[in-house]
Amino acid sequence: MNLPLIIEPQELESHLGDENILIISVDAEHRYLERHIPTAINCSYLDLIKRGKFAQGLLPDVDSISQSFAELGITYDKHIVAYDDEGCGRSSRLLWVLDVIGHQNYSLLNGGLNSWSKEGYPLHAMPTFAKASTFTVKQEPQTIVDKDYVLKHLDDPNVILLDGRSHNEYIGLQPLAKRSGHIPGAKNLDWNYTKDLRRNGRFKSAETLLPVLKSLGVSKDKEIIVYCQTCHRSCHTFVLLKSLGFDNIKAYAGSWSEWGNCDDTPIVQIESPDNDLDDF
């Protein structure tokens, strides 16, 4: 399918019922049953994560991914369109997992269910049941790094860390782990800043985002490692960067729920609460 990475509601509506497209909602089951896009099936977010001792967003093993995706009817030749009702974090997580295992045929509904519903596109309440497939992960996981990889590249000028959490989490004023702050050298781009609320939560324009990324030192000649608290918001950043033409992007799956709960990982806290993105 020749569909864009970021698909608009109008274009998706024109493809409803297309056998080559699988529309997947990544929402709580009760929310899915209240209203969803016609023909969409539902994926549990819990099938997209593996919880560690502290890390809450690790990647499931390939056998678990294979089983979950087979139950959803995913195949490598089907084009996946993902959405959710909470700001496109959960649906971006699904797309990142697809990317990790080499499934490149996917799109994110721009604005998710928010843009679809507010702009008058059809909604159903009757569930669509998945037609199970035979699915086996074809490649070892890519576009993913662990704590040791991040530690090894802290001083690498060709690698930049991009933190998708809130400003207060980043500077250490909102602790969500044993230790608060951020990874040394990481730049902060709160995922909420990248959404245009005047356009129902769509990504802001490239004309707005690219100068901000440049000011943070994010460039296409560097390897970009995104992280947040549980590799949820940072998957949204991952898809955003891909949509802007960045192609050397990885995600630190352990994120701050791992890093901030370790006793020996270096952290930075900032005394000044100034936020350069207040007017972004």
C-alpha positions in Angstrom: 0.0 0.0 0.0 1.3 3.5 -0.9 -0.1 5.2 2.2 1.8 7.9 4.1 3.3 7.3 7.5 0.9 10.0 8.9 -2.5 9.5 7.5 -5.4 11.9 7.7 -9.0 10.9 8.6 -10.3 11.8 5.1 -7.8 9.5 3.4 -8.3 6.6 5.9 -12.1 6.8 5.4 -11.6 6.3 1.7 -9.8 3.0 2.5 -12.4 1.5 5.0 -13.0 -2.1 4.0 -9.8 -2.4 2.0 -8.6 -6.0 2.6 -4.9 -4.9 2.4 -5.3 -2.6 5.4 -5.7 -3.6 9.0 -7.0 -0.8 11.3 -6.0 -1.3 14.9 -7.3 0.6 17.9 -4.9 0.5 20.9 -7.4 1.3 23.6 -9.0 -0.2 26.8 -11.5 -2.7 25.7 -14.5 -0.9 27.3 -13.5 2.3 25.4 -13.2 0.4 22.2 -16.7 -1.0 22.7 -18.1 2.4 23.3 -16.9 3.7 19.9 -14.3 2.9 17.3 -13.5 3.4 13.7 -15.5 0.9 11.5 -13.6 -2.3 10.7 -11.0 -1.6 13.4 -9.9 -4.4 15.7 -8.6 -3.7 19.2 -5.2 -4.4 20.6 -4.4 -4.5 24.3 -1.5 -2.2 25.2 -0.4 -4.9 27.7 0.5 -7.1 24.7 3.1 -4.5 23.6 5.1 -4.3 26.8 7.0 -6.6 29.2 7.4 -5.3 32.7 10.8 -5.8 34.4 11.6 -5.3 38.0 11.5 -1.6 37.6 11.3 -1.0 33.9 7.7 -0.9 32.8 8.0 -0.7 29.1 10.4 -3.4 27.9 9.9 -5.2 24.6 8.2 -8.5 24.8 10.2 -11.5 23.6 9.8 -12.4 19.9 7.6 -15.4 20.6 5.2 -13.3 22.6 5.1 -10.7 19.8 4.5 -13.4 17.2 1.6 -14.9 19.2 0.0 -11.5 19.9 0.3 -10.3 16.3 -1.0 -13.6 14.9 -4.1 -13.2 17.1 -4.6 -9.7 15.7 -4.3 -11.0 12.1 -1.2 -9.0 11.4 1.0 -10.2 8.5 4.1 -8.6 7.0 2.2 -7.7 3.8 -0.7 -6.0 5.4 -0.6 -2.3 5.9 -1.3 -1.4 9.6 -3.1 1.8 10.5 -3.0 2.4 14.3 -4.8 4.9 16.5 -5.9 5.4 20.0 -8.0 7.8 22.1 -5.3 9.2 24.4 -3.0 11.3 22.2 -1.4 8.6 19.9 1.1 7.3 22.5 -0.2 3.8 22.7 -0.7 3.5 18.9 2.8 4.8 18.3 4.0 2.1 20.6 2.4 -0.5 18.4 4.1 1.1 15.3 7.4 1.1 17.1 7.1 -2.6 17.9 6.3 -3.2 14.3 9.4 -1.2 13.3 11.6 -3.1 15.7 10.7 -6.4 14.1 11.1 -5.1 10.5 7.4 -4.5 9.6 7.6 -1.2 7.7 4.1 -1.1 6.3 2.3 1.1 8.8 0.6 4.5 9.3 -0.5 6.5 12.3 -3.9 8.3 12.2 -3.0 11.9 12.7 -4.8 13.0 15.9 -6.1 9.6 16.6 -9.7 9.1 17.6 -9.9 12.7 18.7 -9.5 14.1 15.1 -11.6 11.3 13.6 -14.6 11.8 16.0 -14.5 15.6 16.3 -14.5 15.9 12.5 -17.6 13.9 12.0 -16.2 10.6 10.6 -18.3 7.4 11.2 -18.0 5.5 14.5 -19.2 2.0 15.4 -19.9 0.3 18.7 -20.2 -3.3 17.5 -16.8 -5.0 17.8 -14.9 -6.3 14.8 -13.2 -9.7 15.5 -9.7 -10.3 14.3 -9.1 -13.0 11.7 -6.0 -14.8 13.1 -3.0 -15.2 10.9 0.2 -17.1 11.0 2.8 -14.6 12.1 6.5 -15.2 12.9 9.0 -12.4 13.6 11.4 -12.4 10.7 14.3 -10.5 12.2 16.1 -9.8 15.4 14.9 -6.6 17.1 16.3 -3.4 15.7 15.7 0.3 16.6 16.0 -0.5 20.3 18.8 0.0 22.8 19.3 -1.0 26.5 20.8 0.7 29.5 24.4 -0.5 28.7 24.2 0.9 25.2 23.1 4.3 26.5 25.9 4.3 29.2 28.5 3.4 26.5 27.4 6.3 24.3 26.9 9.1 26.9 29.9 11.0 25.6 29.5 10.1 21.9 29.1 13.3 19.9 27.3 11.4 17.2 24.5 10.3 19.5 21.9 12.5 21.0 19.3 11.6 23.7 15.9 13.1 23.4 13.7 13.0 26.5 9.9 13.1 25.8 8.8 13.6 29.4 7.4 16.8 30.9 9.7 19.6 31.9 9.2 19.0 35.6 10.1 15.3 35.2 13.2 16.3 33.2 14.6 18.7 35.7 13.8 16.5 38.7 10.8 18.3 40.2 8.3 15.5 39.5 9.9 12.2 40.7 8.3 9.1 39.2 11.2 6.8 40.2 13.6 6.3 43.1 15.8 9.0 41.7 14.7 12.0 39.6 16.2 14.1 36.9 17.4 13.1 33.4 20.2 11.2 31.6 23.3 13.3 31.2 23.3 15.2 27.9 19.7 14.5 27.1 17.6 17.2 25.6 14.0 17.7 26.6 11.1 17.8 24.1 7.8 17.2 26.0 5.7 15.1 23.7 2.7 17.3 24.4 4.5 20.3 22.8 4.5 18.4 19.5 0.7 18.3 19.4 -1.5 21.0 17.8 -4.5 21.2 20.1 -6.2 23.6 17.7 -6.1 20.8 15.1 -7.4 18.1 17.3 -4.1 16.8 18.5 -2.4 16.3 15.2 1.4 16.7 15.0 2.5 20.3 14.6 3.8 21.3 11.3 7.3 20.5 10.1 7.9 24.3 9.8 7.2 24.6 13.5 9.0 21.4 14.7 12.2 21.3 12.7 13.6 24.6 14.0 12.9 23.5 17.6 14.7 20.2 17.0 17.6 22.0 15.4 17.8 24.2 18.5 18.1 21.1 20.6 20.9 19.7 18.5 18.8 17.0 16.9 20.1 16.5 13.4 19.8 13.9 10.7 23.5 13.1 10.8 23.3 11.9 14.4 21.9 8.7 16.0 18.9 9.8 18.0 17.9 7.8 21.1 14.4 8.6 22.4 13.2 7.8 25.9 10.5 8.9 28.5 9.2 7.1 31.6 8.1 3.8 30.1 8.9 4.0 26.4 5.3 5.2 25.7 5.5 8.9 25.0 8.9 8.4 23.4 7.3 6.1 20.8 5.2 9.1 19.8 8.5 11.0 19.4 9.9 8.1 17.4 7.1 8.2 14.9 7.2 12.0 14.8 10.9 12.0 13.9 10.4 9.4 11.2 7.6 11.6 9.7 10.1 14.5 9.5 12.7 12.4 7.6 15.0 11.3 10.4 16.0 7.7 9.8 18.6 6.9 12.5 16.3 6.6 15.5 16.3 4.2 18.4 14.3 3.9 21.6 15.6 3.1 25.0 13.0 0.7 26.2 13.9 0.8 29.9 13.6 4.6 29.9 13.5 6.4 33.2 11.5 3.7 35.0 14.8 1.7 34.7 17.4 4.4 34.7 15.9 6.3 37.6 15.5 3.2 39.8 19.2 2.1 39.4 21.6 3.2 42.1 24.6 3.5 39.8 23.4 5.4 36.7 24.5 9.0 36.4 21.7 11.6 36.5 21.4 15.3 36.2 19.0 17.6 38.1 18.5 21.2 37.2 18.0 23.9 39.8 16.6 26.5 37.5 13.0 25.6 36.3 13.3 27.7 33.2 11.7 26.1 30.2 12.9 27.3 26.7 9.8 25.7 25.1 7.2 27.7 27.0 6.2 29.6 23.9 6.5 26.7 21.5 
